[in-house]
Structure formats: structure tokens, C-alpha cells
Amino acid sequence: MNSRVLQKGMYAAVFTVAATHSQASAPVDFSNLVEQVSPAVVSVSVVKKMSQEELLQQQVPEILKRFFGNQIIIPQQQAPQEKTAYGSAFFISKDGYLLTNHHVVEDASKITITLNDRREFDAQLVGSDKRTDVAVLKVTGSSFPSLRTGNVDQLKVGEPVLAIGSPFGFDYSASAGIVSAKSRNMLGENSVPFIQTDVALNPGNSGGPLFNQRGEVVGVNSRIFSGTGGYMGLSFSIPIDVAMDVAEQIKKNGKVTRSYLGVMLQDIDRNLADAYNLPKPEGSLITQVAPNSPAAKAGFKAGDVILKYNGSPISRTGDLLNYLNRTLPNQTIQLEVLRDNKPRNISATLTTSPDDTPAPASAAAKKKQGPVLGMAIRNLAQSELSRLGIQGGIYVEDVTYGGLAAQSRVMPGDVILQVNNKKINNSNDFTEAVSGLKKGTVARLAIIRQGQHGMIGLRIQ
């Protein structure tokens, strides 16, 4: 009798666990949410003038492209032609203001939005900000359905999210996934701490909303990371608080005013953490300080690691960007930095950010082999030094698979400027500096990659 009771209890426990597991693994049902929020999402049709390169691509026969590429001169002059591009947008107020991406409406001669009930409206571009990829549109009318915004700070990695947009022109397509990471910053971009998701986004989704489970907008879908041009599981959205701040400034002033510190930043990885004797990868590394900037006047140096912003710990560069983006110009901030293995506090008064961003420089390619640490290097030509605005350095031509350089993420095209505290003018300087490194240590390499200054930890094994 007791045995039977035990067995029944055991089966019940197994059944309960299985049922709980089944419920936990069941996909999130977004059907009600899609029905509620879809009226506030619109598809965007944009008419743009075609560039000369795009015209040539259309005019050159495919058979000629295979042999000559696009470097073919067409003697006859063609009249300017236009193309139609597609994207998405959503209402942020009932009086007709919408958010979308800058790249969706850039150089547009006509913008048309279509609601889910098939009504069409001509939209006016109120303003656009290239740096954050945010644009504000306006249509005439009232009582439009608008969306609620959520709190990005409360958004958790692993949380289900939903996107609605017009991929490849297929209106009101819904796709779901989870938040993969927060505060992602792209190389050379210091304005947006992106939300990374695995939501399927494709061309046409740009400018559409990213929702949490409560139907609140937490992001503006902006871009994907892809080697093919299509979705590969890495999608990025602009946090809604960043987008709304830009939108309010555009509506009020017609432009965006940002605070400016004057530094280039990058995350600390494992190698750099060891090189700086940090207990774990944390903080934001200053790789470059702009001349006459607030950072330069305050005494910041390339190689400083920012650990705290007004007393708040900095885990990664995205955290620091969040704080800087929310600070108004002319305010004084205090940063705790690590320099020469010692923490120190430095105060700086932020100014208004300059509008122009220098274009990334590109390296030429004259080959001269010289393998060092599993990589081929060469000296830089004078024209390359002038283009990059530097006085010395070496160019990485190739990296051997599995070598020390490859393991430390040195890449072909990198320009190495410094090893630890030694300035590198040529390949001889580099060889001499590396030969003095001891096994089991990590050296700091100051580099330029795709026009952007950075730092790499080179682990000597």
C-alpha cells in the first residue's frame, strides 16, 4: 500500500516537472500584441535620385561587369533617374509625428507612408540625425494611433521582443526573438549603445519599432550584421530613450546638440584586462584624445581606462556612452581613470559636440614580406603617413592562422603605432620592441584599424 502511494507520488512529481518545463519552453504568443500595436506602425515608400554609380550599374551589361567591373565610361549623358526605396516607421504622437531611420529617408525627394488600413499620406521630413540614424517625419491630421515607450534600463538580456516592419516591401511582417545583448557599440561610433537581438530583420525593417512583451517600444530597428546582405542572426536597434531624445531636439530646435568630451573609446577585453592588471574586463579604454577638446584640457591621455562616471561604475563602453549622451553641454563631470596602475579622479567640463566626423582613412598596398609573431609587416609610405596623420608606424599585411598575432586578434590592415610605451616608427623598431617582451606577459599595441585608433593586448606565450 505504502509502495503504491510512493509510486503515485513519484509519478506525480515527474509529471509536474515535465509540465512546468513544457510551459517554460513554450513560444511566446505575440498575437494579441501584434493586433494592438499594428495600427501605429506604417510602411514607408521613398523616392530618391540615383547616384552616378547606381546609374552605371544599371547601364553596364552584366557580361561586361564580369570582365571589367563598373569601371566603364558610358559616352552618352543620361537624364537623372529615380529609384524607390522602402522602410518602416511608427507614430510617436497622435498629431502625426513618426520615427524612422535617417538612412531610410536620406536624399529623399518624396516620402509616402501607408497605414495598415491602406490609407496613404504624404510625409514631410522634420529633421534627421545621421550620427544616431534617427529621423522624424510629420503627416497632416490628428487622432493617429501612437505607441507607448518602455524603459530600456529595465530591458533584460534573454527577454522576448517583437519587431514589426516591411522587409523587402512585405507590409506588416512580424518577427520575434530575444534580447541578445545591450549597450553594443560599433567600431568608430560613440553615439548609440545598440540593443542586439536575434529578431529576423531584413531590408525594409529599418525604422520599425522593437517591442517588449507589454507592447511598449524599446528600440528603433536600425541595422543587421551580415556577410550576405540578409539576416544572419545579429540585429541592432537604437534604444528608444536615445531616439526620443533626438526626436525631441529635432522637433524643438531642428537639429541635435550633444555634449562633447573628445575621446575615442573601446571595450576592455581579457588580454587588455591582464595588461592593465584589472581583476576582470571592465571600464572603457581611451584610444585617442582630440586636440583642444575638453578631455585634452582636463588632462586625459590615450591609454587611460575610465572606471567610473560621477561615481557610477563603468562595465563597458556602452555604459559610458549612455551617461555622456544624457549629459547636457557645459556640465562638469568627474571620471575615475586608471593610469600607470593607479586610480585617479579627473574633472572635465563638456562642450557642444562638433557636427562633422572625420572620414576614415584607407591604407594602400605595396607588398613587402617580413613575418613577425606570425604576421607579415611592412613600413608605411610617406603618402600613407600623411593620409593617416601620423609620423611613423608599421602596416600589417597578413596574419598567420593560429599564430600569436591571430590569437590576440591582430588583423590584416592594422597599423601598429606603439608597443607598450615604445613608439614604433618602422619595422626595425617593432622587431626590437617585440624581442624584449617576456613569455607569459601581455603587451599593449596601439593601432589604427579602418581609420580608428584602438588598443590590442598581444599575449606572448
N, C-alpha and C positions, 0 to 999 in steps of 0.2 A: 504494500500500500504506500509506504513511505517512498519506496523506489519509484513508483509511478508518479507520485507528486513531484519528486525531484526532476524526473524526466520532463514532465509537463512544464515545470518552471524553466528548465534549461532551454527547451524549445521556444518558450515564450520570449526568453531573453534574446535568443538568436534572431527570432522574428522581429523583435523590436529594434535591434541594432540594424538589421537589414533594411527595415522600413525607413529608419532615420537616415541611413546612408543613401537610400534611393531618393528621399525627399531633398537631401542636401545636394545631390548631384543633378537634380532635375534642372533643365534650362530655364532661365528667367523668362517669364511671359510678359512681353512688352506691348501686347496687342491693344490694351486699353490706353496705354500711354501714347502710342502712335496715333490713335483715333483722336485723343485730346489735343495734341500739340501740332499735328499736321497742318491745320488751317493757318498757323502763323509762319510756316516755312514756305518759301517761294523758290521757283526756278528762275534763273537769270539768263537772259539772252543778250549778248553784247556784240555790236558791230564794231570792228576795228579795221584800220588801214593795214594792209600787209606790208611788211618790211621788204627791202630790196632782196635780202637773202631768201625770204619766203617766195617772192616772185620768181627768182631764178630757179628755185626748187621745182616750181610748177612748170616753168618753161623748158627746162632741160630734159630731154628724153631720158628714160631710165637706162637705156643701153649706153648712153654717153656717160651717165653718172658712174656706172660701174668701172669705166676706164679712166675718167678724168675728174670724178667728183663734181663739185659745184663751181670749180674754177674755170668756168666757160663764159666768155663775153658774148652777150646777145646784142647784135648791132642795132636792131630796131628798138626805138623807145616805146615802152608800154605805158598806157594810161594807168594812174593809180587804181589799184583794186582793193576790195574789202573782203574780209572774212567774218564769219560768225563764230563766236566762242560761247561756251556755256559754263554756268556755275550755279551756286546756290546762295541764298540769303535768308534772313529771318527778321521779323518785326520786333523791335525793342520798345516801341511805344504805340499807343492807339492812334496817334496823329500822323502815322505814316513814315516814321524813321526806321531804317533797316540797317543791319550789319552784314558785311560781306568781306571778302579779301581784297587787298589792293591789287594783287596780280590778276584778279578776275576782271576788274573794270579799268585797268591801266590802258591809257591811249584809246579809250572808247569814244566813238562818235555818236553812238546811240545805245541806251540801256533800256531793256524791257523786262518787266517781271511778270510772272504768271502764277496766280494763286491756285490752290488745289481745286477750286470750283471753276477753273478755266478762265476766270476774268484776267484781263491783261491791262497793265498800266505802264506808261512811260515814266521812267525814274530819272531823277536828277542826282548828279554826284555832288554831295555836300562838301566832301573833303576826303583825303586819302593819306595814309601814312605808310611809306614804303618800308621803313625800318621794322615796324611791327606787323606789316602785311594786313592792316585793318583799313577798311573804307566804310563810309557812311552814305547811304542813299536816302532819298526822300520821294514819296509819291503823294499826290494831292488826294485828300479825302480825310475821313475820320472813322472812328469806331472799328479800326482794324484789329484783328486778334493779335495780342502781343504775348511774349513769353516771359516767365519769371526767371531770374538769375539765381544761381546757387552759390554756396560758399566753397571756393576752391580749397581753402585751408582744411576743410573737413573731408575733402575727397581722399579716399584711401586707395592705395595700390591693391589690385585684386577686385575692386568694386566693379560691378557690371555697369556698362554705359551703352548708350544708343546714339546712332547718327542717322539723320535723315537728309537726303540731298538728291541730286540729279546726276549720278555717274553716267558718263557717256550720253547724256541727254535723256536718260530714263527717269522721268519725274517721280518724285516722292518714293524713292527707294530707301528702305530702312535696313540698317545693318547693325549688329550688336557685337560686343566683346567685353573686355575688361581693361581697366587702367593698368598698363604695364610698368609705368614709372612716372615720376613727377619731377619738375624742375630740370628738364633736359635743356641744355644749351648747345647750339650748333657752333662749329668752329667759326670764329670771327664774328659771331652775333652775340651782342651783350644786351639785347633789349627784351627778349622773350624767354621766360622759363617754361618751355613747352610741356604739355601733358602728352606722354606717349601712351598709345593704346594699340591693341591688335584688332581694332574695328576695321573692316574692309572698306577702304576709301580708294576712289579712283578719280580720274579727271572728270570734273563736273560736281564732285562733292565739295570742292573748295568753297568756303564761305558759309557752309551749312552749320547747324548747331550740333553740339555734343551734349547729350542729356544724361543726368543721373537717374536713379530709379524713381525719384519723386517728380520727374518731369521738369526739373529745373535745368537751365542751360549752364554748363560748367566750362564750355570751351567753344571756340570757333575753329572748325576743321580747316587746316591750312595746307598741309603737305604730307607726302609719303617719302619713305626712304626706299629706293628701288634701283635695281640694276637693269630693269627692263622697261620702265615707264609705267608699269602696272603694279597692283598691290602685291606686297611680299611680306605682310605681317607687321610692318612698322609704320604707324601713322602718328601724326603730330598735330596737336590742336593748341591754339592760343588760349591761355586761361581767360575766362570771361571777365575777371576783375581788371586784367590788363587791357582787354579790348574795350570795356566800358569806359575806363579812364580816358583812353584815346578818343573814343566816340564823344564823350562829354566835352573834351577840349576842342575837338573839331567843330562841334555844334556851337560852342561858345565863342571861340577865337578864330576858327577857320584853319588852325594849324596846331601842332603838338609841341609843347615846351617840356623838355626833360632836364633833370638835374645831370650834372656832368662832373665826374671825378677825374677822368683822363687816364685810365689804365686799361690794358688788355689782360684778360684773366683766363685761367684754365683750371680744371679739377686736379686734385692730387690723387695719383694712382698709388699702387703698392710700392713700386720702385721709388717714387719720389718721397713717399712717406718714410721709407728707410733712409733715403739720402738726407732728409731733414730731421731724422731721429724723432719722428712723430709716432705715437703709440698705434695709430691707425690712419688710413687715408681720410683726412678731414681738412677743411679750410679751402681757401681759394688762392691760387698762386698768381702773383703779379708777374707777367712776362714782358711787359713793356709799359713805360711811363711816358706820356706825351709831354713834349717841352712846353713850359709856361702854363701847364694845366694846374688845377687845384692840388692834384696828387704830387706834382713836381714841387710846387711851392711849399707843401706840407712836409716834404722830405721823404716820400715813399720811393722805394727803389725796386727795380726788376729783381726778382728772386725773393722778395718778401712774401710771406704766407699770411693772408688775412684769416684770423681765427675767430674774431668777434666783431659785431657791428652794434655799437651802442650797448654793449654788454650782452647781446644775444649771440649764442654760438653759431658759427658758420660750418655746416656739414659739407656743403659743396657749393660750387659757383652759383648755381641757380638760387640758393638761399640769399646770397649777397645781392644778386640782381633783383630779387623781389624787394628787398629793403631799399635799394637805390631807386628803383622805379617808383616807389611810393613816397619818396622824399622830395620835397619841393626845392627848387633852386634857392640859393642864398642861405640855406640852413647849414649849421655846423654839425658834423658827425664825428664820432670817436671810434677808431678802429684799433683793435689789438692785433699786432702783427708779430710773426716770428722772424727774427733776423739774427744771424750768427748764433743760432741755437738759444737765443734769449728772447722772451716776450717783451714787447714794449707797446705803449699806447701812443697813438698819433692822431691829432685832430686835424680836420680839413673842412673848409667851407666850400660847399658845392656851388657851381655856377650853372648857367644855362648851356645846354649841350649844343655844340655846333651842328648845323644841318647836314653838312657834307661828310661823307665817309670815303676815305681814300680807297681807290680801286686796288684789288690785289695784284701784285706783280707776278710775272711769269718768268721762268728760267729758260734760257736757250740750251742747246745740247750739242756740245763738241766733246767727243768721247776720248778719254784718256784713262786707261785702266790702272788701278792701284789698290788691290784688295787689302783692307784693314778691318779686323774684327768681323770678317765675313761680309764685307761690303766694298764696293768699288767707288773710289772718290776721285775728284779732280779739283784743280784750282779754278776759281771763278775768273772769267774775263772781265776786263775793265768796264765794258758796256753793261755786264750783269751787275757788277758792284754799284754802278751809277743808278741802274734801274731799281735796285733794291734799297738804295740809300745807305749802303754800308761801306766800310773801308777794307774789310777782309772777311774770310770765311772759306769753307770748302763745300763742294756740291756732291751729294750722294748720288752716284749714277745707278748703282744696282745693289741689291741686298741678297745675300745667300740664304736660301731656305734653311731654317734650323740653326743658323749661326747666332752668335751673341747679339749682334745688332738686330736681327729679325725678332729674337725673343724679347728684346727690350722695345720693340715697336718702332725702330728706326725705319723710314720708308724711302724708296727712291724719289728724288726730287727735293728732299730735305736739304737745307743749307745750315751747316753747323757753324755757330759763331763763337762758342765758348765751351770749354771743358772745365767744370768746377769754376775756379776763379781765374783760369788762364784764358786769355783772349786768343782766338785762332785766326791767324792771317792767311795761312796756306797749309798745304798737306804736310809739310815738314813739321809745322807747329802741332798739328793734330797728332801725328805719329809720336812725337816727343811727349806730348801730354798723356796719351794713352799708355805709353810704355811705362810710365811711372805709377800707374794705377795698381793697387794690390788686389789679389784674389779675395773674393768674398765681400768686396765693397761695391757701392753704387755711386756712379759719377753723375753729376748734373750736366746735361748737354743743353745749352741754349741754342735754339734752332729757329729757322723760318720755314714754315710749311704753307704752301699755297698763299704766300704773301702775308701770313700771320705769324707773329712771334709766339714761341712756345717753349716748353721745357720738357725734357725726357730724362728719365732715370735709366742709365746704362749700367746694367748689372754685370759685374766681372766675376765669372765662375771658373 
